[in-house]
Amino acid sequence: QVQIVESGGDLVHPGGSLRLSCAVSGGDFRLMSLDWYRQTPNNTREWVALVTRSDSTLYKASVEGRFTISRDNSKNTVYLQMNDLKVEDTAVYYCTEGHLWGQGTQVTVSS
């Protein structure tokens, strides 16, 4: 059974950076495409980024150029490097594989 565990969320100032990690166990990680979603304080769920099994990437327009999604198949882990964070990036960030979701990690951007 596939399990997903996110980590790396924190409180940062605007303009700061964070790297989120998503550790995946079970299944064949190399065959997985994985997404990051986020749920904002007003409970809006937004898709953020995708990395395919062939390492192609896609981004929500408002994060492109600031966020980078990557994967390390040797560690069964996906990363979301977030730079130049803005208050509107505040959310619980979730890593997903198909219909499977992790428990989320809180990112708060505040001065």
Biopython code that builds the backbone (N, CA, C, O; Angstrom):
import numpy as np
from Bio.PDB.StructureBuilder import StructureBuilder

atoms = [
    (1, "GLN", "N", (0.843, -1.189, 0.000)),
    (1, "GLN", "CA", (0.000, 0.000, 0.000)),
    (1, "GLN", "C", (0.884, 1.247, 0.000)),
    (1, "GLN", "O", (1.842, 1.346, 0.767)),
    (2, "VAL", "N", (0.547, 2.184, -0.864)),
    (2, "VAL", "CA", (1.331, 3.411, -0.973)),
    (2, "VAL", "C", (1.030, 4.323, 0.207)),
    (2, "VAL", "O", (-0.128, 4.539, 0.564)),
    (3, "GLN", "N", (2.085, 4.851, 0.805)),
    (3, "GLN", "CA", (1.931, 5.844, 1.862)),
    (3, "GLN", "C", (2.738, 7.079, 1.489)),
    (3, "GLN", "O", (3.819, 6.985, 0.907)),
    (4, "ILE", "N", (2.194, 8.234, 1.835)),
    (4, "ILE", "CA", (2.790, 9.519, 1.475)),
    (4, "ILE", "C", (2.949, 10.348, 2.744)),
    (4, "ILE", "O", (1.999, 10.499, 3.512)),
    (5, "VAL", "N", (4.139, 10.880, 2.965)),
    (5, "VAL", "CA", (4.396, 11.699, 4.142)),
    (5, "VAL", "C", (5.110, 12.976, 3.718)),
    (5, "VAL", "O", (6.216, 12.933, 3.180)),
    (6, "GLU", "N", (4.466, 14.109, 3.966)),
    (6, "GLU", "CA", (5.055, 15.401, 3.661)),
    (6, "GLU", "C", (5.764, 15.966, 4.893)),
    (6, "GLU", "O", (5.418, 15.648, 6.030)),
    (7, "SER", "N", (6.742, 16.794, 4.641)),
    (7, "SER", "CA", (7.445, 17.492, 5.720)),
    (7, "SER", "C", (8.064, 18.766, 5.166)),
    (7, "SER", "O", (8.122, 18.971, 3.954)),
    (8, "GLY", "N", (8.525, 19.617, 6.078)),
    (8, "GLY", "CA", (9.263, 20.805, 5.673)),
    (8, "GLY", "C", (8.508, 22.110, 5.820)),
    (8, "GLY", "O", (9.085, 23.180, 5.628)),
    (9, "GLY", "N", (7.229, 22.043, 6.156)),
    (9, "GLY", "CA", (6.473, 23.271, 6.339)),
    (9, "GLY", "C", (6.966, 24.065, 7.544)),
    (9, "GLY", "O", (7.508, 23.505, 8.497)),
    (10, "ASP", "N", (6.769, 25.376, 7.483)),
    (10, "ASP", "CA", (7.261, 26.241, 8.567)),
    (10, "ASP", "C", (6.636, 27.615, 8.423)),
    (10, "ASP", "O", (5.865, 27.872, 7.499)),
    (11, "LEU", "N", (6.984, 28.495, 9.354)),
    (11, "LEU", "CA", (6.613, 29.902, 9.298)),
    (11, "LEU", "C", (7.802, 30.673, 8.735)),
    (11, "LEU", "O", (8.911, 30.589, 9.262)),
    (12, "VAL", "N", (7.565, 31.422, 7.662)),
    (12, "VAL", "CA", (8.634, 32.205, 7.044)),
    (12, "VAL", "C", (8.130, 33.604, 6.737)),
    (12, "VAL", "O", (6.927, 33.844, 6.643)),
    (13, "HIS", "N", (9.071, 34.516, 6.584)),
    (13, "HIS", "CA", (8.734, 35.880, 6.194)),
    (13, "HIS", "C", (8.528, 35.960, 4.691)),
    (13, "HIS", "O", (9.056, 35.130, 3.951)),
    (14, "PRO", "N", (7.775, 36.938, 4.230)),
    (14, "PRO", "CA", (7.665, 37.145, 2.778)),
    (14, "PRO", "C", (9.050, 37.296, 2.158)),
    (14, "PRO", "O", (9.930, 37.946, 2.722)),
    (15, "GLY", "N", (9.225, 36.689, 0.996)),
    (15, "GLY", "CA", (10.523, 36.688, 0.338)),
    (15, "GLY", "C", (11.405, 35.526, 0.726)),
    (15, "GLY", "O", (12.444, 35.303, 0.105)),
    (16, "GLY", "N", (11.015, 34.787, 1.734)),
    (16, "GLY", "CA", (11.800, 33.660, 2.204)),
    (16, "GLY", "C", (11.629, 32.422, 1.346)),
    (16, "GLY", "O", (10.897, 32.424, 0.356)),
    (17, "SER", "N", (12.319, 31.364, 1.745)),
    (17, "SER", "CA", (12.312, 30.107, 0.994)),
    (17, "SER", "C", (12.050, 28.936, 1.929)),
    (17, "SER", "O", (12.364, 28.981, 3.118)),
    (18, "LEU", "N", (11.474, 27.902, 1.366)),
    (18, "LEU", "CA", (11.288, 26.637, 2.059)),
    (18, "LEU", "C", (11.428, 25.523, 1.040)),
    (18, "LEU", "O", (11.181, 25.716, -0.150)),
    (19, "ARG", "N", (11.828, 24.352, 1.521)),
    (19, "ARG", "CA", (11.789, 23.159, 0.687)),
    (19, "ARG", "C", (10.923, 22.120, 1.367)),
    (19, "ARG", "O", (11.209, 21.677, 2.480)),
    (20, "LEU", "N", (9.864, 21.742, 0.680)),
    (20, "LEU", "CA", (8.996, 20.673, 1.159)),
    (20, "LEU", "C", (9.470, 19.346, 0.595)),
    (20, "LEU", "O", (9.965, 19.265, -0.529)),
    (21, "SER", "N", (9.307, 18.308, 1.404)),
    (21, "SER", "CA", (9.645, 16.961, 0.976)),
    (21, "SER", "C", (8.412, 16.077, 1.032)),
    (21, "SER", "O", (7.526, 16.272, 1.864)),
    (22, "CYS", "N", (8.370, 15.114, 0.145)),
    (22, "CYS", "CA", (7.274, 14.151, 0.092)),
    (22, "CYS", "C", (7.902, 12.767, -0.050)),
    (22, "CYS", "O", (8.388, 12.401, -1.121)),
    (23, "ALA", "N", (7.888, 12.015, 1.027)),
    (23, "ALA", "CA", (8.453, 10.669, 1.020)),
    (23, "ALA", "C", (7.351, 9.666, 0.718)),
    (23, "ALA", "O", (6.297, 9.669, 1.354)),
    (24, "VAL", "N", (7.609, 8.812, -0.258)),
    (24, "VAL", "CA", (6.617, 7.833, -0.708)),
    (24, "VAL", "C", (7.135, 6.431, -0.436)),
    (24, "VAL", "O", (8.272, 6.107, -0.779)),
    (25, "SER", "N", (6.312, 5.607, 0.172)),
    (25, "SER", "CA", (6.666, 4.212, 0.395)),
    (25, "SER", "C", (5.584, 3.317, -0.194)),
    (25, "SER", "O", (4.418, 3.700, -0.290)),
    (26, "GLY", "N", (6.003, 2.102, -0.590)),
    (26, "GLY", "CA", (5.072, 1.193, -1.245)),
    (26, "GLY", "C", (4.937, 1.542, -2.714)),
    (26, "GLY", "O", (5.123, 2.700, -3.088)),
    (27, "GLY", "N", (4.626, 0.594, -3.536)),
    (27, "GLY", "CA", (4.492, 0.836, -4.968)),
    (27, "GLY", "C", (5.841, 1.063, -5.629)),
    (27, "GLY", "O", (6.879, 1.031, -4.968)),
    (28, "ASP", "N", (5.821, 1.292, -6.938)),
    (28, "ASP", "CA", (7.047, 1.546, -7.697)),
    (28, "ASP", "C", (7.136, 3.046, -7.963)),
    (28, "ASP", "O", (6.492, 3.575, -8.870)),
    (29, "PHE", "N", (7.937, 3.706, -7.161)),
    (29, "PHE", "CA", (8.031, 5.173, -7.215)),
    (29, "PHE", "C", (8.394, 5.659, -8.618)),
    (29, "PHE", "O", (7.915, 6.701, -9.064)),
    (30, "ARG", "N", (9.237, 4.902, -9.304)),
    (30, "ARG", "CA", (9.708, 5.355, -10.621)),
    (30, "ARG", "C", (8.564, 5.479, -11.620)),
    (30, "ARG", "O", (8.683, 6.218, -12.597)),
    (31, "LEU", "N", (7.475, 4.779, -11.398)),
    (31, "LEU", "CA", (6.345, 4.807, -12.319)),
    (31, "LEU", "C", (5.287, 5.848, -11.954)),
    (31, "LEU", "O", (4.286, 6.002, -12.655)),
    (32, "MET", "N", (5.518, 6.553, -10.861)),
    (32, "MET", "CA", (4.510, 7.490, -10.352)),
    (32, "MET", "C", (4.695, 8.893, -10.898)),
    (32, "MET", "O", (5.812, 9.395, -11.016)),
    (33, "SER", "N", (3.573, 9.512, -11.226)),
    (33, "SER", "CA", (3.533, 10.956, -11.389)),
    (33, "SER", "C", (2.958, 11.527, -10.090)),
    (33, "SER", "O", (1.998, 10.985, -9.543)),
    (34, "LEU", "N", (3.534, 12.598, -9.609)),
    (34, "LEU", "CA", (3.114, 13.147, -8.320)),
    (34, "LEU", "C", (2.821, 14.633, -8.429)),
    (34, "LEU", "O", (3.471, 15.364, -9.177)),
    (35, "ASP", "N", (1.841, 15.053, -7.674)),
    (35, "ASP", "CA", (1.409, 16.446, -7.658)),
    (35, "ASP", "C", (1.568, 17.037, -6.259)),
    (35, "ASP", "O", (1.550, 16.323, -5.256)),
    (36, "TRP", "N", (1.719, 18.319, -6.222)),
    (36, "TRP", "CA", (1.535, 19.097, -4.990)),
    (36, "TRP", "C", (0.252, 19.913, -5.152)),
    (36, "TRP", "O", (0.033, 20.574, -6.167)),
    (37, "TYR", "N", (-0.576, 19.843, -4.129)),
    (37, "TYR", "CA", (-1.750, 20.688, -4.003)),
    (37, "TYR", "C", (-1.594, 21.508, -2.726)),
    (37, "TYR", "O", (-0.735, 21.227, -1.890)),
    (38, "ARG", "N", (-2.437, 22.522, -2.594)),
    (38, "ARG", "CA", (-2.473, 23.263, -1.347)),
    (38, "ARG", "C", (-3.905, 23.652, -1.010)),
    (38, "ARG", "O", (-4.736, 23.864, -1.893)),
    (39, "GLN", "N", (-4.168, 23.740, 0.274)),
    (39, "GLN", "CA", (-5.485, 24.183, 0.748)),
    (39, "GLN", "C", (-5.274, 25.456, 1.533)),
    (39, "GLN", "O", (-4.597, 25.468, 2.561)),
    (40, "THR", "N", (-5.863, 26.526, 1.035)),
    (40, "THR", "CA", (-5.642, 27.849, 1.602)),
    (40, "THR", "C", (-6.487, 28.047, 2.856)),
    (40, "THR", "O", (-7.376, 27.242, 3.132)),
    (41, "PRO", "N", (-6.224, 29.107, 3.616)),
    (41, "PRO", "CA", (-6.996, 29.343, 4.847)),
    (41, "PRO", "C", (-8.494, 29.495, 4.614)),
    (41, "PRO", "O", (-9.279, 29.242, 5.528)),
    (42, "ASN", "N", (-8.907, 29.896, 3.436)),
    (42, "ASN", "CA", (-10.349, 29.968, 3.157)),
    (42, "ASN", "C", (-10.872, 28.669, 2.543)),
    (42, "ASN", "O", (-11.945, 28.629, 1.941)),
    (43, "ASN", "N", (-10.075, 27.603, 2.715)),
    (43, "ASN", "CA", (-10.464, 26.247, 2.307)),
    (43, "ASN", "C", (-10.561, 26.035, 0.799)),
    (43, "ASN", "O", (-11.237, 25.117, 0.335)),
    (44, "THR", "N", (-9.889, 26.879, 0.050)),
    (44, "THR", "CA", (-9.796, 26.665, -1.393)),
    (44, "THR", "C", (-8.664, 25.687, -1.666)),
    (44, "THR", "O", (-7.550, 25.871, -1.177)),
    (45, "ARG", "N", (-8.946, 24.650, -2.442)),
    (45, "ARG", "CA", (-7.912, 23.677, -2.805)),
    (45, "ARG", "C", (-7.382, 24.020, -4.187)),
    (45, "ARG", "O", (-8.141, 24.172, -5.144)),
    (46, "GLU", "N", (-6.074, 24.136, -4.269)),
    (46, "GLU", "CA", (-5.437, 24.542, -5.524)),
    (46, "GLU", "C", (-4.384, 23.521, -5.924)),
    (46, "GLU", "O", (-3.620, 23.051, -5.081)),
    (47, "TRP", "N", (-4.343, 23.185, -7.181)),
    (47, "TRP", "CA", (-3.231, 22.408, -7.714)),
    (47, "TRP", "C", (-2.029, 23.335, -7.849)),
    (47, "TRP", "O", (-2.176, 24.487, -8.256)),
    (48, "VAL", "N", (-0.846, 22.841, -7.510)),
    (48, "VAL", "CA", (0.345, 23.687, -7.507)),
    (48, "VAL", "C", (1.368, 23.250, -8.561)),
    (48, "VAL", "O", (1.866, 24.076, -9.327)),
    (49, "ALA", "N", (1.676, 21.966, -8.597)),
    (49, "ALA", "CA", (2.736, 21.519, -9.499)),
    (49, "ALA", "C", (2.648, 20.017, -9.696)),
    (49, "ALA", "O", (2.059, 19.293, -8.894)),
    (50, "LEU", "N", (3.257, 19.570, -10.795)),
    (50, "LEU", "CA", (3.267, 18.151, -11.174)),
    (50, "LEU", "C", (4.657, 17.764, -11.631)),
    (50, "LEU", "O", (5.323, 18.534, -12.323)),
    (51, "VAL", "N", (5.097, 16.585, -11.254)),
    (51, "VAL", "CA", (6.279, 15.981, -11.873)),
    (51, "VAL", "C", (5.868, 14.592, -12.350)),
    (51, "VAL", "O", (5.341, 13.785, -11.584)),
    (52, "THR", "N", (6.121, 14.331, -13.641)),
    (52, "THR", "CA", (5.741, 13.042, -14.206)),
    (52, "THR", "C", (6.828, 12.006, -13.956)),
    (52, "THR", "O", (7.906, 12.318, -13.449)),
    (53, "ARG", "N", (6.519, 10.760, -14.325)),
    (53, "ARG", "CA", (7.513, 9.701, -14.123)),
    (53, "ARG", "C", (8.705, 9.888, -15.054)),
    (53, "ARG", "O", (9.784, 9.352, -14.801)),
    (54, "SER", "N", (8.511, 10.653, -16.136)),
    (54, "SER", "CA", (9.621, 10.950, -17.034)),
    (54, "SER", "C", (10.294, 12.272, -16.693)),
    (54, "SER", "O", (11.119, 12.775, -17.455)),
    (55, "ASP", "N", (9.930, 12.838, -15.525)),
    (55, "ASP", "CA", (10.570, 14.045, -14.992)),
    (55, "ASP", "C", (10.141, 15.331, -15.697)),
    (55, "ASP", "O", (10.805, 16.359, -15.570)),
    (56, "SER", "N", (9.037, 15.278, -16.438)),
    (56, "SER", "CA", (8.467, 16.520, -16.950)),
    (56, "SER", "C", (7.761, 17.232, -15.795)),
    (56, "SER", "O", (7.292, 16.595, -14.850)),
    (57, "THR", "N", (7.694, 18.554, -15.886)),
    (57, "THR", "CA", (7.084, 19.332, -14.809)),
    (57, "THR", "C", (6.078, 20.343, -15.358)),
    (57, "THR", "O", (6.196, 20.816, -16.488)),
    (58, "LEU", "N", (5.102, 20.654, -14.538)),
    (58, "LEU", "CA", (4.110, 21.687, -14.843)),
    (58, "LEU", "C", (3.830, 22.451, -13.565)),
    (58, "LEU", "O", (3.949, 21.911, -12.465)),
    (59, "TYR", "N", (3.452, 23.727, -13.722)),
    (59, "TYR", "CA", (3.228, 24.588, -12.558)),
    (59, "TYR", "C", (1.963, 25.426, -12.703)),
    (59, "TYR", "O", (1.570, 25.813, -13.803)),
    (60, "LYS", "N", (1.348, 25.689, -11.570)),
    (60, "LYS", "CA", (0.317, 26.724, -11.500)),
    (60, "LYS", "C", (0.978, 28.040, -11.897)),
    (60, "LYS", "O", (2.124, 28.312, -11.540)),
    (61, "ALA", "N", (0.240, 28.838, -12.633)),
    (61, "ALA", "CA", (0.828, 30.057, -13.197)),
    (61, "ALA", "C", (1.404, 30.973, -12.118)),
    (61, "ALA", "O", (2.453, 31.586, -12.313)),
    (62, "SER", "N", (0.723, 31.061, -10.993)),
    (62, "SER", "CA", (1.149, 32.034, -9.976)),
    (62, "SER", "C", (2.407, 31.596, -9.225)),
    (62, "SER", "O", (2.982, 32.397, -8.488)),
    (63, "VAL", "N", (2.846, 30.356, -9.390)),
    (63, "VAL", "CA", (4.063, 29.905, -8.709)),
    (63, "VAL", "C", (5.206, 29.661, -9.686)),
    (63, "VAL", "O", (6.353, 29.493, -9.271)),
    (64, "GLU", "N", (4.901, 29.640, -10.975)),
    (64, "GLU", "CA", (5.959, 29.366, -11.952)),
    (64, "GLU", "C", (7.047, 30.425, -11.860)),
    (64, "GLU", "O", (6.772, 31.623, -11.795)),
    (65, "GLY", "N", (8.287, 29.955, -11.855)),
    (65, "GLY", "CA", (9.418, 30.851, -11.696)),
    (65, "GLY", "C", (9.838, 31.040, -10.259)),
    (65, "GLY", "O", (10.943, 31.512, -9.990)),
    (66, "ARG", "N", (8.962, 30.672, -9.322)),
    (66, "ARG", "CA", (9.306, 30.767, -7.902)),
    (66, "ARG", "C", (9.435, 29.384, -7.257)),
    (66, "ARG", "O", (10.258, 29.183, -6.364)),
    (67, "PHE", "N", (8.623, 28.445, -7.712)),
    (67, "PHE", "CA", (8.621, 27.086, -7.156)),
    (67, "PHE", "C", (9.269, 26.134, -8.158)),
    (67, "PHE", "O", (9.158, 26.312, -9.371)),
    (68, "THR", "N", (9.940, 25.132, -7.629)),
    (68, "THR", "CA", (10.525, 24.084, -8.461)),
    (68, "THR", "C", (10.192, 22.735, -7.862)),
    (68, "THR", "O", (10.491, 22.471, -6.697)),
    (69, "ILE", "N", (9.570, 21.879, -8.662)),
    (69, "ILE", "CA", (9.290, 20.516, -8.237)),
    (69, "ILE", "C", (10.357, 19.603, -8.812)),
    (69, "ILE", "O", (10.774, 19.765, -9.958)),
    (70, "SER", "N", (10.793, 18.649, -8.015)),
    (70, "SER", "CA", (11.809, 17.720, -8.485)),
    (70, "SER", "C", (11.596, 16.382, -7.781)),
    (70, "SER", "O", (10.856, 16.287, -6.802)),
    (71, "ARG", "N", (12.256, 15.364, -8.297)),
    (71, "ARG", "CA", (12.135, 14.044, -7.702)),
    (71, "ARG", "C", (13.497, 13.393, -7.613)),
    (71, "ARG", "O", (14.384, 13.642, -8.430)),
    (72, "ASP", "N", (13.643, 12.553, -6.601)),
    (72, "ASP", "CA", (14.855, 11.753, -6.441)),
    (72, "ASP", "C", (14.399, 10.299, -6.348)),
    (72, "ASP", "O", (13.939, 9.849, -5.299)),
    (73, "ASN", "N", (14.530, 9.580, -7.443)),
    (73, "ASN", "CA", (14.042, 8.202, -7.474)),
    (73, "ASN", "C", (14.849, 7.288, -6.555)),
    (73, "ASN", "O", (14.356, 6.236, -6.149)),
    (74, "SER", "N", (16.074, 7.669, -6.222)),
    (74, "SER", "CA", (16.882, 6.848, -5.323)),
    (74, "SER", "C", (16.406, 6.965, -3.875)),
    (74, "SER", "O", (16.715, 6.117, -3.037)),
    (75, "LYS", "N", (15.649, 8.027, -3.594)),
    (75, "LYS", "CA", (15.144, 8.252, -2.231)),
    (75, "LYS", "C", (13.626, 8.166, -2.144)),
    (75, "LYS", "O", (13.048, 8.391, -1.080)),
    (76, "ASN", "N", (12.979, 7.839, -3.264)),
    (76, "ASN", "CA", (11.503, 7.793, -3.299)),
    (76, "ASN", "C", (10.900, 9.079, -2.733)),
    (76, "ASN", "O", (9.963, 9.045, -1.935)),
    (77, "THR", "N", (11.448, 10.190, -3.157)),
    (77, "THR", "CA", (11.052, 11.471, -2.583)),
    (77, "THR", "C", (10.857, 12.516, -3.673)),
    (77, "THR", "O", (11.615, 12.585, -4.640)),
    (78, "VAL", "N", (9.830, 13.317, -3.490)),
    (78, "VAL", "CA", (9.574, 14.476, -4.336)),
    (78, "VAL", "C", (9.768, 15.721, -3.483)),
    (78, "VAL", "O", (9.434, 15.742, -2.299)),
    (79, "TYR", "N", (10.312, 16.754, -4.109)),
    (79, "TYR", "CA", (10.576, 18.001, -3.404)),
    (79, "TYR", "C", (9.806, 19.147, -4.049)),
    (79, "TYR", "O", (9.499, 19.117, -5.241)),
    (80, "LEU", "N", (9.507, 20.141, -3.251)),
    (80, "LEU", "CA", (8.971, 21.391, -3.767)),
    (80, "LEU", "C", (9.796, 22.520, -3.162)),
    (80, "LEU", "O", (9.616, 22.892, -2.003)),
    (81, "GLN", "N", (10.703, 23.054, -3.971)),
    (81, "GLN", "CA", (11.497, 24.198, -3.535)),
    (81, "GLN", "C", (10.689, 25.456, -3.791)),
    (81, "GLN", "O", (10.275, 25.724, -4.919)),
    (82, "MET", "N", (10.471, 26.213, -2.750)),
    (82, "MET", "CA", (9.639, 27.412, -2.848)),
    (82, "MET", "C", (10.475, 28.622, -2.482)),
    (82, "MET", "O", (10.950, 28.743, -1.352)),
    (83, "ASN", "N", (10.652, 29.514, -3.440)),
    (83, "ASN", "CA", (11.424, 30.738, -3.241)),
    (83, "ASN", "C", (10.516, 31.951, -3.359)),
    (83, "ASN", "O", (9.412, 31.871, -3.898)),
    (84, "ASP", "N", (10.998, 33.072, -2.845)),
    (84, "ASP", "CA", (10.250, 34.334, -2.937)),
    (84, "ASP", "C", (8.803, 34.132, -2.486)),
    (84, "ASP", "O", (7.858, 34.511, -3.177)),
    (85, "LEU", "N", (8.663, 33.531, -1.320)),
    (85, "LEU", "CA", (7.323, 33.209, -0.833)),
    (85, "LEU", "C", (6.515, 34.472, -0.546)),
    (85, "LEU", "O", (7.046, 35.490, -0.102)),
    (86, "LYS", "N", (5.226, 34.373, -0.812)),
    (86, "LYS", "CA", (4.299, 35.480, -0.634)),
    (86, "LYS", "C", (3.238, 35.082, 0.395)),
    (86, "LYS", "O", (3.005, 33.898, 0.640)),
    (87, "VAL", "N", (2.608, 36.082, 0.987)),
    (87, "VAL", "CA", (1.569, 35.806, 1.977)),
    (87, "VAL", "C", (0.507, 34.882, 1.396)),
    (87, "VAL", "O", (-0.023, 34.019, 2.097)),
    (88, "GLU", "N", (0.201, 35.060, 0.131)),
    (88, "GLU", "CA", (-0.849, 34.249, -0.507)),
    (88, "GLU", "C", (-0.421, 32.804, -0.756)),
    (88, "GLU", "O", (-1.233, 31.996, -1.207)),
    (89, "ASP", "N", (0.834, 32.464, -0.472)),
    (89, "ASP", "CA", (1.271, 31.071, -0.541)),
    (89, "ASP", "C", (0.942, 30.315, 0.743)),
    (89, "ASP", "O", (1.128, 29.100, 0.813)),
    (90, "THR", "N", (0.463, 31.017, 1.744)),
    (90, "THR", "CA", (0.083, 30.366, 3.003)),
    (90, "THR", "C", (-0.984, 29.315, 2.758)),
    (90, "THR", "O", (-2.035, 29.607, 2.187)),
    (91, "ALA", "N", (-0.712, 28.096, 3.189)),
    (91, "ALA", "CA", (-1.644, 26.988, 2.950)),
    (91, "ALA", "C", (-1.093, 25.730, 3.600)),
    (91, "ALA", "O", (0.053, 25.692, 4.047)),
    (92, "VAL", "N", (-1.928, 24.709, 3.642)),
    (92, "VAL", "CA", (-1.458, 23.363, 3.930)),
    (92, "VAL", "C", (-1.126, 22.727, 2.579)),
    (92, "VAL", "O", (-1.968, 22.685, 1.682)),
    (93, "TYR", "N", (0.084, 22.243, 2.444)),
    (93, "TYR", "CA", (0.556, 21.660, 1.195)),
    (93, "TYR", "C", (0.480, 20.134, 1.273)),
    (93, "TYR", "O", (0.919, 19.514, 2.242)),
    (94, "TYR", "N", (-0.093, 19.558, 0.219)),
    (94, "TYR", "CA", (-0.282, 18.123, 0.155)),
    (94, "TYR", "C", (0.426, 17.553, -1.063)),
    (94, "TYR", "O", (0.425, 18.147, -2.141)),
    (95, "CYS", "N", (1.027, 16.394, -0.867)),
    (95, "CYS", "CA", (1.596, 15.625, -1.963)),
    (95, "CYS", "C", (0.597, 14.526, -2.314)),
    (95, "CYS", "O", (0.034, 13.879, -1.431)),
    (96, "THR", "N", (0.387, 14.325, -3.604)),
    (96, "THR", "CA", (-0.605, 13.337, -4.013)),
    (96, "THR", "C", (-0.062, 12.438, -5.120)),
    (96, "THR", "O", (0.762, 12.847, -5.938)),
    (97, "GLU", "N", (-0.550, 11.209, -5.118)),
    (97, "GLU", "CA", (-0.269, 10.255, -6.182)),
    (97, "GLU", "C", (-1.599, 9.634, -6.562)),
    (97, "GLU", "O", (-2.134, 8.786, -5.848)),
    (98, "GLY", "N", (-2.115, 10.064, -7.680)),
    (98, "GLY", "CA", (-3.462, 9.632, -8.061)),
    (98, "GLY", "C", (-4.464, 10.108, -7.022)),
    (98, "GLY", "O", (-4.556, 11.303, -6.741)),
    (99, "HIS", "N", (-5.212, 9.173, -6.451)),
    (99, "HIS", "CA", (-6.216, 9.543, -5.462)),
    (99, "HIS", "C", (-5.672, 9.507, -4.036)),
    (99, "HIS", "O", (-6.411, 9.740, -3.080)),
    (100, "LEU", "N", (-4.390, 9.218, -3.897)),
    (100, "LEU", "CA", (-3.781, 9.106, -2.567)),
    (100, "LEU", "C", (-3.161, 10.430, -2.142)),
    (100, "LEU", "O", (-2.443, 11.072, -2.909)),
    (101, "TRP", "N", (-3.450, 10.826, -0.907)),
    (101, "TRP", "CA", (-2.966, 12.089, -0.366)),
    (101, "TRP", "C", (-2.217, 11.834, 0.927)),
    (101, "TRP", "O", (-2.531, 10.916, 1.685)),
    (102, "GLY", "N", (-1.203, 12.684, 1.159)),
    (102, "GLY", "CA", (-0.548, 12.663, 2.452)),
    (102, "GLY", "C", (-1.357, 13.457, 3.470)),
    (102, "GLY", "O", (-2.486, 13.875, 3.214)),
    (103, "GLN", "N", (-0.741, 13.650, 4.632)),
    (103, "GLN", "CA", (-1.442, 14.350, 5.720)),
    (103, "GLN", "C", (-1.277, 15.861, 5.634)),
    (103, "GLN", "O", (-1.975, 16.608, 6.319)),
    (104, "GLY", "N", (-0.348, 16.306, 4.788)),
    (104, "GLY", "CA", (-0.141, 17.732, 4.596)),
    (104, "GLY", "C", (0.905, 18.328, 5.525)),
    (104, "GLY", "O", (1.204, 17.782, 6.587)),
    (105, "THR", "N", (1.451, 19.455, 5.102)),
    (105, "THR", "CA", (2.411, 20.189, 5.911)),
    (105, "THR", "C", (2.079, 21.675, 5.799)),
    (105, "THR", "O", (1.827, 22.180, 4.705)),
    (106, "GLN", "N", (2.080, 22.380, 6.945)),
    (106, "GLN", "CA", (1.624, 23.765, 6.991)),
    (106, "GLN", "C", (2.744, 24.715, 6.589)),
    (106, "GLN", "O", (3.850, 24.652, 7.124)),
    (107, "VAL", "N", (2.446, 25.581, 5.652)),
    (107, "VAL", "CA", (3.337, 26.676, 5.273)),
    (107, "VAL", "C", (2.631, 27.981, 5.597)),
    (107, "VAL", "O", (1.531, 28.242, 5.111)),
    (108, "THR", "N", (3.267, 28.789, 6.415)),
    (108, "THR", "CA", (2.708, 30.090, 6.776)),
    (108, "THR", "C", (3.716, 31.165, 6.400)),
    (108, "THR", "O", (4.867, 31.137, 6.838)),
    (109, "VAL", "N", (3.271, 32.108, 5.583)),
    (109, "VAL", "CA", (4.116, 33.219, 5.158)),
    (109, "VAL", "C", (3.542, 34.479, 5.770)),
    (109, "VAL", "O", (2.435, 34.901, 5.433)),
    (110, "SER", "N", (4.304, 35.077, 6.671)),
    (110, "SER", "CA", (3.794, 36.227, 7.407)),
    (110, "SER", "C", (4.953, 37.069, 7.891)),
    (110, "SER", "O", (6.024, 36.558, 8.218)),
    (111, "SER", "N", (4.721, 38.366, 7.932)),
    (111, "SER", "CA", (5.731, 39.265, 8.483)),
    (111, "SER", "C", (5.523, 39.454, 9.980)),
    (111, "SER", "O", (6.281, 40.181, 10.622)),
]
sb = StructureBuilder()
sb.init_structure("model")
sb.init_model(0)
sb.init_chain("A")
sb.init_seg("    ")
for serial, (resi, resn, name, xyz) in enumerate(atoms, 1):
    if name == "N":
        sb.init_residue(resn, " ", resi, " ")
    sb.init_atom(name, np.array(xyz, "f"), 0.0, 1.0, " ", f" {name:<3s}", serial, name[0])
structure = sb.get_structure()
